[in-house]
Each structure stands twice: as C-alpha cells, then as structure tokens.
C-alpha cells in the first residue's frame, strides 16, 4: 500500500486529486461534502483519502463523499480531526449510518470514524441534515 501511494505521489496524481477535491468540496457546518453524479470525476485512485485531507484543511469534522445515481446513492463518511482520535468521538459514524439505513432501507454501517452506506437518492438531503444537526 505504501509503495503504491509513493508511486502515485511521484506521478503527480496526489496533487491533482487534491486540486479536484478543492474545486468541488462544499463546506457547511463543519461538514465537507463532495458530490459525484452520473459521471464520477476521477480522484486518481485516492478517493476518500484526498477528500479527508482537503476537508481537514478546511476545518471540517466530517467528510462525506456522495456518488449519486438516479434511484440509489453510495456514501462514504470519514471523521476528521482530533475529536475522532479520542476513544469516544462526538458522532459515531458507523452507528449513525446503521441507524439511518435501518429506518430508510438499503444498507450501511462501519466504525466510529468511518462508515459507508447505500441509500435512496431521495434520502440524501435528510441524511445530510441529520449530520449537520449532530456535529
């Protein structure tokens, strides 16, 4: 993993991924949201790693990557900063996603500082609103 990372850094892909995230990241209430639609922009193999780095630079507590399709969306959530290094983070993302998907269908779960979900696209605004209220 480290060797692959060094390779893509040396090829300039890390900086390009960061630039793409910086140009598309929307920050609200310490939540950084990066949305992809039907045509997902490449982050050169870095995905949430680049998102988390830029979100941290912007002072976010949580970064959310949303890959929306017509009916279903895939989400990746990452806790950022010192509060997620604590034994008890302010918001357990894994439990939050598990509870949300139990109520709204499809699937999800994870760890206190990292989670993923598949939800109905119509429910994405509600999920974001609930995160805004909790962080």
N, C-alpha and C positions, 0 to 999 in steps of 0.2 A: 504494500500500500504506500509506504513512504517513498519507494523508488518511483512508482507511477506518479505520485504527487510532484516529486522533483523534476521528472521529465516534463510534465505539463507546465510547470512554472518556467522551466528553461525555454520552452517553446513559446512563451508569452501568453498562454491561454488563461492563466490565473488572472492576470491584469485585465484581459479582455472580458472575462466573466464578471469581475468586479465592476467594470465600466457599464456593462449591460444592466446589472442589478441597480447600480446607482441611478441610471437613467429611467428606470421603471418602478422603483420602490416608492410606495405611498406610505407615509407615516402618520398615524393618528393615535393619540393617547398611549404612547409608548408601545404601540403595535406596528410592526413593519409588515406590509402586505405586498407580495409580488404575485401578480395575476398573469396567467397564460390562458389563451383561448384555444381555438381550434388548431392554430399553428403555433406550436411551442417554440419559443426562441431558445437556441442552444446556449447553455452556460458552460460549454466546453468540458463536460464531464464533472463539473463541480457542484451543480445543483444547490442543495441547501447549505453547503459549506460556504459558498460565496454569499448567499443570502444572509446567513448568520453573521458573517464578517461585516458586511455593509450595515446591517441592522444594528450591530453593536456600535459601530462608528456613529450612528445616528441617535444613540442613547435609548434604543428600544429594549424592552424586557422580553418580548416575544416576537418571533419572526414566523410568518405564515406564507407558505407557497401554495397557490391555488392553481390547479390545472383543470379548467372548466371545459366540459363538453355540453352538448345540448341538454341532456337529462341528468347526467351524473358528473360530479366533480371529485377529484382526488386532492387531498390536502396533506401538507406536511407542516408540522408545528415544531418550533425549537425554542426552548427557553434560553435566554441570553443574560450574561452579566453575573455579578457576584451573588445575587439572590438565588440563582439556580445552582450555585455551587454549595449552598447551605443544605443541611440534612432535610429541612422541610422548606421547599420552595413556596413562594406566595400562591402559586396556582399549579396544582398537579395536572400537567397537560394530558397525561395518559388517562387519568380518571375523568377529567373533563370530557375528553373525546369519547371515552367509553359510555359515559352517562348521556351525552348528546346523541350518539348513534343509537343507543338503546331506545331513546324516545322518538327519534326521527328516522329509524330504519337504516339499512345498509350496514357498514362495518367500520370498526375503528378501535384504537387503543394505543398503548405504548407505555412509556416510562414517565416519571415525574417531569423531566426536562425535554422529552422528545416523544412526539406522537404522530400518528397518521390516521387518515380516515377516507372513506368513500361515502359521500352523502349526495342527496338530491341537489342539483344545482339551485333549485328554488330556495333551499335552506341555507345557502352560503351566507346571505346577509344576516340571518338570525344567529348563526354560529359566530360571526364576527362581532355582532352587537353584544353577545353574551361574554365574549373575551374582553371587549372594551370595558364592560361593567366590572369584570373581575380583576383586572390588572391595575 
